[in-house]
Amino acid sequence: MSKLRLLVGTRKWAFVLTSDGKRQKWDITGPHFAGWEIYHMKGSPADPDRIYASQCSGWFGQMIQRSNDGGKTWEAVGNKFVYEGTPGTHQWYDGTQHPWEFKRVWHLEPSLKDPDVVYAGVEDAAMFRTDDGGQNWQELAGLRAAKGNLWQPGAGGMGLHTILLDPSNPNRIYIAISAAGAFRTDDAGKTWRPINSGLKSQYQLPDPDAEVGHCVHRIALHPSRPGVLFMQKHWDVMRTDNAGDSWNEVSGNLPTDFGFPIDVHAHEPETIYVVPIKSDSEHYPLDGKLRVYRSRTGGNEWEPLTKGLPQQDCYVNVLRDAMAVDSMDSCGIYFGTTGGQVYGSSDSGDTWTAIVRDLPAVLSVEVQTLK
C-alpha cells in the first residue's frame, strides 16, 4: 500500500506528516527549524526522499535546507542568490524606479527527472536554477528582460510564487509573479514572454489590458494536459486552453472570485478547486464559513464543499501555496490555514477532516505519494 507524506511550512517551523494509503491516521514529526518562517518545502519527483526547504528570518535572512532522508535530517546548502549583471530597477509602489533587491525564496520546484536540479522563485521576482543539489544558484536572467522594469510589487511584495514544469516538453516552463503576471519560456529559460492576454485589472492598472502588471495569485495544470492552465487571479478565476496565449474567465457562480490557491484533481483534468474569501481587504471566508469550491466542468459551474469544515465563526485564510493534491486512486485534497489547521479529504473533497490543529499559520502544503 502506498504511503503519504505531507510537507507543511509555517510561520515558525516546518512539520512532516505521514500516513498509510487509508489516510485516516497521521503521524507528525517536528518542529524543524524552530523559529524560522518556512516559505516552502517540496520533494523531488525523481527521488522522493530528497526534499528542499526555504527558510527565512527577519534576523538571520534566507537559508536553503536539503534533506536526503525524507525530512528526518537536514543540511544547509548554498544560499547565494545574485542577480546577473547589473540588476537595474523596477517600479515601486509609488511608480518610481527601485533597485532589484533579493529578499527571500518564495517557491522551490525540483526537476521532474533529476533530484539535483531545482528552480527557485524569489523576491524581488526572479528565477534561479541549481544543477548541483542547491550548492550553487544561477539566475535565468531572460525572465527579467520580459518588461521587468514595469513590474511592481503587490501588497505582499513582488515574489515569483508559482513554477510549473511541462512534463511533455522539458523546454517549457510557466511561472507567475505577484504582481507582474504569468510568463512562459519555450527554450528552457533563456527567453520569456508575458502570457496575460485576456486578464483584466481595472482596479489595479490604468490600462486594463496591460501586457504586464496583473496580480496573479496562483496557476495550476494537470500533467496530462499541460497546455490547459487554471488561474486564481486577484479577482477572477481564469482558464487558458492554449498555453497562456489567451485567458477566459470561469468564475461562474462562485460567491466571490477573490482567493489565493487553485489546484487540479489528480485524475480528472476538468475538476478544479479554489477557496474563495471575502475580498482583497478582508481575507477571511464569506459569512465566516470555510468552504472549498469544486468545479467538475473546468470552471463556470461550482459547488461548495463543506462537510467537516467549520461553518460558523471561521475567519482564517488559505494562502497560495497551501493547497495540494495526492495521486492516490481516490484523490486526496489538502490545505492549510492561517489559523494553523491542516485539513484533508480522501474522497476528492466530499468530506474533510482536520489532520492537525494549532500549528503556527500555514504558509505551504505539499504532498508526496510514496510507493
N, C-alpha and C positions, 0 to 999 in steps of 0.2 A: 504494500500500500504506500502511496505517495505521502510525503510529509510536506508541511508548510512552514515557512519562516517569514515572519513579519519584521521589517526593519522600521523602527519608529524613532524619528528625530524630534526633539522637543526644545523648548526654550532653555532648559537647564541640563539635560542629559540625553543619552541615547539608550534605547531598550531593544532587546531582541526577543521576540515571542515565537514559540514553536508549537506545532500541533501535528497530530496524525491526520490522515485523509478525512476523518469524520468531522474534524473542525469543531468539536464540542468542548474540549478542554485545552487550555493553552498554558504553557509554562513560560515564565518571564525571567529573563536574565538582565542584569544591570542594577543600578545605572552605570553606564560607561561615560567617561569624560565628564566627571562631576563638575557642575557649574558652568559648563560651556554650552552655548547655543549650537545645536546640530541642525544645520540648514537642510542637509540631505544625506541619505545613505542609499547605496544601490549595489547589488551584487552583479557579477559578471555572468552573462548567459553562457559563456564558454567554460567557466569554472565557478559554480555557484558558491564555493567556499571563499572565493576572492571577493571581498567587499570593500568598497571605498566609502569614506565619510568625510564630509566637510564640517569642520567645527570653527566657531568664531566667538570672540570675546571682545568686549569693549576695552578691556585692559591689555589683553595679550595678542589681539589681532586674529589672523586667519591661520589655520593649520589643516593639512590634509592627512588623514589617517587611513591605513590599509590593514585589513585582516586577511590572513591566508587560511584560517580555520573556522570560517563561518561565524565570526564575531566573538569567539572566545577570547582571543588576544589580539592586540593592535600594535602597530608601529607607525610612527610619524614618517612620512616620506617627503618628497620635495614640495616646497611651498613658495617658489619664486615665480610670480606671475608678472611679467614685464611686457608692456605694450611694445610692439615692433616699431622701430624707427622713432621719429618724432611724433608723440601721441596726438598733438593738435588739440582741438577744442570741440565741444558740442554745446547745444543750447542749455541754458539753465532755466530754473523755474520762472524767472522774470524776463526771459527772452534774450538775455545777454549770453555771450560765449563764456564757457567754463572749461578748464583743462580736464582731460581724462585722468581719473584717479582710481587706482584699484582699491576696493574696499573688502570684498569677500567673494567666496564662491557660492552661488545660489544652487547650482544643479550639477550633478555628475552623471554622465551617461557612458557606461562601458561599451566597448565594441561588441557586436553580436558574435564575433568569431575569435577574438584574441584578448585574453584576460589582461594583457599588459597595455592595451590601447584604451584610453579613456578620453572623453571630451568633457570639458568643464565650461559652464556658462557662468560668467562673473558679473559683478558690479564694480565700476561703471561698465556697461554692457560690452562684452567681447567674448570671443570663443577661443579656447585654448585646447591643445591636444598633447597627450603624453604617449610615447611609444615604449616606455620602459617601466611601466607599473607605477607611475606617479613620481618618479625621481626628478624628471625634468619636464618642463611645460613650455610649449611654443604657441604663440598666438597665430590663429588663422586670420591674418590682418585684412584679407579681402572683404571680410564682413563689414568692418567699419568704413570701407570705401563705398558702401551702399548708402550714400547720403547720411553718414554718421554725424556730420556737422549739424544736421537738422534734428537729430534725436534729442528728446527732452525727458527728464525723469518724471515719473508719476508720483503720487503721494508717498509710495513706499520705496522710492528710489528707481534707478534705471538698471534693472538686472535682467540678464539673459536667463530665463527660468525654465524653458522647455527645449529639449533636444530630441528629435525623432529621427531615428535611422531607418532608412528604407530597406527592408530585408530582401527585396528583389533587385536592388540597384545600389551597390556599395558606394557609388559616387554621389548619391542623392541624400541630402540631409535637410530637414526642416528645423527651424528654430523660431522662438517667439521671445520678444523683449517688451518689458513694461518701461516706458510707454512709447515704443517706436513702431511695433507691429510684428508681422510674421515675414520670414525671409527663407529663401531656398537656394541651395547650391546643387548643381548637377555635375560638378567636377571635383568632388571630394574636398571642398572648402577653399579652393583657390579663388573663385569668384562667387558672388552672391547677388541676388536681386530681391527687391521687395515683392511680396505676394499679398497685396492688400486691396486689390480691386473688388469693389462691392461693399467694403466696410464703410460705415458712416459714423462720423464722430462730431456731430453738430454741436455737442455741448463742450467738447474739448478743443476743437480746431476751428479756426476761422474758415478754412476750406474743408467741407465735409468729405470731399473726395481726394484729399491729400494722399500722396503715394506713401509717405511715412508719417509717424506721429500718432498712430492708433494704439489705444491701450488694450492690448491682447492679454488676457489673463491666463489662458491655457489652450493648447491644441492637443488633439489625440487622433490616433488612427488604428485601424485593425490590420494586422500583418498580412492578411490575405488580400487586402485592397489598399495598398499604400498610397494610391492616388486620391483616395477619398479621405478627407480630414474633417474633423469637427472642432469647433472653436467656442469657448466661453469668452466672450468679449466683456469689456467694462459694462456695457449694456449690449444685449442681443446674444443669442446662441446662433452660430453660423455653420454653414456646411459648404464644402467645395468638392466637386466630382472631377476636377481636372488639375489636381496637384497644386491648388492655390492660385491658378490663373484668374479665377473669379469665384466670389463667395455669394451665397444666398442665405437670407435669414430663415431659421427654422424654429423660432421661439414658440410659435403656435399659441397654445392655451396655457402656457406657464403663468403662474400668478404674478411673478416678477422675473425678468430675464437678466437680473444682475446676480453675479455669483463668481466663484473662483475656479473650482475644479470641474473637469469633464473627463469621462472615460468611456471605453467601449467594451462591451461584453466579449469574453474570450472566444466564443463560438458563434456569435450572432452579430455579424458586422453592421446590421441596421439597428442594434439595440444599444442605446447610449444613456448615460447617467449624468445628471447635474444636481447641484444643491443650491436652489435659489435663496437669496437673502434679501432683506427689505430694500436696501438702496446703497448707493456708494457712500453715503454719510452715516448710515445706520446698519452696521454689519451684524445683523442677527436675523434668525428665521422669521418670516412673516407670521404675525399673530402669536409669536412665541412657540410655534410648533415646528419641530425639527422634521423636515420631510426631504427625502431624496426623490427626485422625479426621474421617471424612466420613459423613454420612447422606444417602442419596438419597430418604428417605421422610419428610422433615420431622422427624426425630428418632426415638428409641427403638432403631432398628437402625443400628449404627455399624460402620465398617470402618477399620482402621489403614492409613495411607498412609506407607510407609517408604522406598520406592525412591529412593536418592540422599541420604537423611538419615542422620546418624550413629546407629548402633545399639549403641554401647557407650561408656561413659565420657563421656557428654554431660550436662552439668549447667547448661545455660543456661535462661533463662526467656523467654517471649514475652509482652510487655505488651499492654494492652488496645487501644491504638491502632496496634499494629504489624502488622496484617494488612489486606490489600486485595485486591480482585479487579478485573481489567480487563474490557472489554466486547468483546473480540475474538470471532470465531466459535468458536474453540476457547478456552474461557475460561481466562485466566491467574490463578493464585493466588500471592500474595507474602506473605512475613512476615520480620520481622527479630528478632534475638535479643539478649539482654543480653551475649552473647559477641562481638557485632559482626559477625555474619554476616547477609546478606540472601539468603534462598532464594526461588527462583521455580519455578513449574510452568506449562508452556504447554499441558498436557493435563488440566486440571481436578483436578490433584493426583495423578495416576497416577505421575508421575516428577518428581523435584526436582533442581535444580542450584543450587549456591552462586553467585549472581550476583557477590557481592563478599564479601571476608572482612576481618577485622582492623580494622573500624571501631570507634569507641567504642560502648558499649552503645546499642542502638537503642531509641528511645522511640516513634517513629511511622513508619508507612509508608503513603503514599497513591500511587495510580496514576492516570495520565491516559491515555486512549486518544485520540490525536490523528489527525485526518484528513490 
